[in-house]
Amino acid sequence: AYYNQNGNTIVSESVIPIRSKNTGQKLPETTNLGISAARLGNPQGHACFMIPPEHPLVERKQQLLKASTQADGLLTINNLTKQLQLRSEKAVAASFYQPITENDVEENQKIINKDTIIDRLNLDRRGLKSIPTTVEDHINLKLLNLQHNLIQQIDHLSTLKRLIFIDLYDNELTEIANLESAKFLRVLMLGKNRIKQIQNLDRLSKLDVLDLHCNQINQIENLNHLTELRVLNLAGNCISYVSNIGGLCSLQELNLRKNQVTKVDEVNLLPKLQRLFIDHNQIASFSHASAILKCNELVELALEDNPMIQTSKYRSGFLMEERRTSAIMARKAEEKQQERHKAALMKEKRRLALVNAQKEWEMKMRLESGHNDDSFHDGYDGESEGYNSDVCNNSQGLKSLDTPGYTADSYLIDIANNSLHLFGTGALEGTEQLQLPSTVHTISFKYISFDDIIDHLGRLKNRFLGLKEMRFSNNNLRHLTQLNALSILDSLDHLIIESEGNSIVSLQLWKYYALFRLSNLQLQMINDEE
């Protein structure tokens, strides 16, 4: 610590282990510390000296006088440890009076930093009104203790990019600021200050512990980005409403003791919350704290000294509310299970409809071609090609499967992202029974004969005015003249005819024919080619 001749603290200490920076070995006791003994104890000039931190100030002054009488004019580890009764392997503190000249400042910096890498600094109870500028020189600092001072502003930390722990408990801070460079900070202790607002924590995404107890905060805010925060202490503030904490997905402990809380919300959105301390507040009824009962991981809860527990029915009422909430949660879980079961049934029904549509198509092609073998099987595995089976469980489309007069087992209608996918001949009739969005811009046909599609082209054109793309697969397109039917459409940007089940694609000039015969459509692409 820094003392003037009256014993008043000026600035604080820097720790210097008496070891070699290069080798880490303990220095010989004859090592010159580079401090002039002739300047020690001189109240008129600049003094620089070593002192043991455990001795009272009076004893320090006496020992310094002894140290300043050395004949060689320079202090060494040997004579310093002898006169101050300090073991040479123990760290000592370098102290200074206020520097008089720039040379003195440079000399002091050399003495502090020359052979020292400091990763922790304790400036506890130094009477500091600000953080010393010399702290910035210790760029390797990881732990900084500044508690029990008079510091009014956080500054001089911009170079300390390795900080993981800062303790500014019991100071006179009025705001949180100038911590942007400490992006790896894990623990921030700001209890017992005068802070009124939670702010400027945007860059501190690695925070694990945040202590803001005994301040003047009246609102929880600007915390939802702290996804790694495990402990949040806001006890002893002026908070009346618990909210804006839904993003704290790692939070395990929340302390809101001795506030003015009247209502608790969003604690049920904290999936890992285990300890909640909300005693000594103003919660008047169970309904204002019902979110607490939805915290499934909670193992410790403090609610005493709230108006709602002053009734003799507090415990029974709380347990009754807990049972009611548990029943609601159980009912919701059952409903979710039923929804999952229904979705699984629909997915299976969809799969079977696709399989049946494929089998019917293959049977039809065998009959038309006069073959009775399985040569038409295309290796279809029961899932539609290129479509997400989950997305296609549209409520309207699935309703068509149960529409009277249609074979729901052998066709499927999918609608997703303004694209209509029809599987099986029955899907053509099924579309006319459904209320489909008029914004459909793409229609694909699979396992449907092109000759059956022709009869529906006019109705599809009038129904979907923004139609831009058609896709055909397994439609028995064999002759160029079949394409003439598409001229009934007003416009079409993209035409896709897949080779599977459409032998027309093997004809060398089919694309040129389509461009010539369907010139009114102003086609831009055919089979993904301009």
Disulfide bonds with the S-S distance in Angstrom:
none
